[in-house]
Amino acid sequence: MVRAAVLPAVNAPLTITEIDLPEPGPGQVRIRLAAAGVCHSDLSLSNGTLRQPAPAVLGHEGAGTVTAVGPDVTSVALGDRVVLNWAPSCGDCHFCGLAEPWLCVNSGLAANAPYATTADGTELYPGLGTAAFAEETVVPARAALPLPDGVPLADAALLGCAVLTGWGAVHHSARVRAGESVAVFGVGGVGLATIQAARIAGAAAIVAVDVSPAKEELARAAGATDFVTAGEDTARQIRKLTGGVGTDAAVECVGRADTIRTAWSATRRGGRTTVVGIGGQEQQVTFSALELFYFGRTLSGCVYGNSDPARDLPVIAGHVRSGALDLSQLVTDRIGLDGIPAAFDAMLAGKGGRSLVVF
């Protein structure tokens, strides 16, 4: 039996309980978790903003050690340190054929199949196919990425979502170049990773934006040169900080219509606005036909940082080893499984960076 945080139903409180985890089948591996990050997507899955069959074990940002491998697994071996990949690409669909694995149509299949049971035999679904809010999990082998040497295993959990997303938003979507200016909206785990990625890219000015003034210290420690407390005149303040023109790039990490609209307005003519935050269907963003033409900006969605984890993980690990990317700087709370509800509450209140469940 394995201890896990179980979501009995959408909008129900999490329950810490023992679950029965089977041995891995063909193409699967069993992983003993070292740590799991608490991401806003987990909150969205728990409250129904994002679809998730229930009952389920949530958690998708994790790292650990392979304890068993099923038949036909060749990509990892017993004892390997791995990072969970919650969106493993199939390699065969239309988008994989276009070298866009972040859009793979089959990446979410594992989330729709039961993977474990409760003590009374009730089937459980794995949140985003990974179920990292548990001492151990079983996932498809392609969802286990070998962790390069020199990266602490617990902190490596952050690579599985926050860092790959923030890194990719800067380097693959916004394509920030040295000397450019960047605005980052939302200073949570992903936002802090985005700020660090912008600093590594050589951005000359990095403006962090958040509703909480208390986030300024975190933002500046990550590399922000300026901080703006979100309000009605946020875009104007950012333009004032950038000579009246706006930033070359803006990355929205919140997923709210008003924040997306503000990020767009804070971007210079001809600049790039990247939306990383996941909002609900009720969040409607509007633009006039004239402004789309006149400002010549590019507005783009960004899924999982538009990243190919197998390609990007070794690059990011190199920055971790060099000290340029500080994973521990993203973490404001290290908790146990029973601390996840409080971590959800902190996110709703806009407090802190990433909470990390350490096993």
Secondary structure, 3 states (H helix, E strand, C coil): CEEEEEECCCCCCCEEEEEECCCCCCCEEEEEEEEEEECHHHHHHHHCCCCCCCCEECCCEEEEEEEEECCCCCCCCCCCEEEECCCCCCCCCHHHHCCCHHHCCCCCHHHHCCCEEECCCCEEEEHHHCCCCECEEEEEHHHEEECCCCCCCCHHHHHHCHHHHHHHHHHHHCCCCCCCEEEEECCCHHHHHHHHHHHHHCCCEEEEEECCHHHHHHHHHHCCCEEEECCCCHHHHHHHHCCCCCEEEEEECCCCHHHHHHHHHHEEEEEEEEECCCCCCCCCCCCCHHHHHHHCCEEEECCHHHCCHHHHHHHHHHHHHHCCCCHHHHEEEEECHHHHHHHHHHHHCCCCCEEEEEC
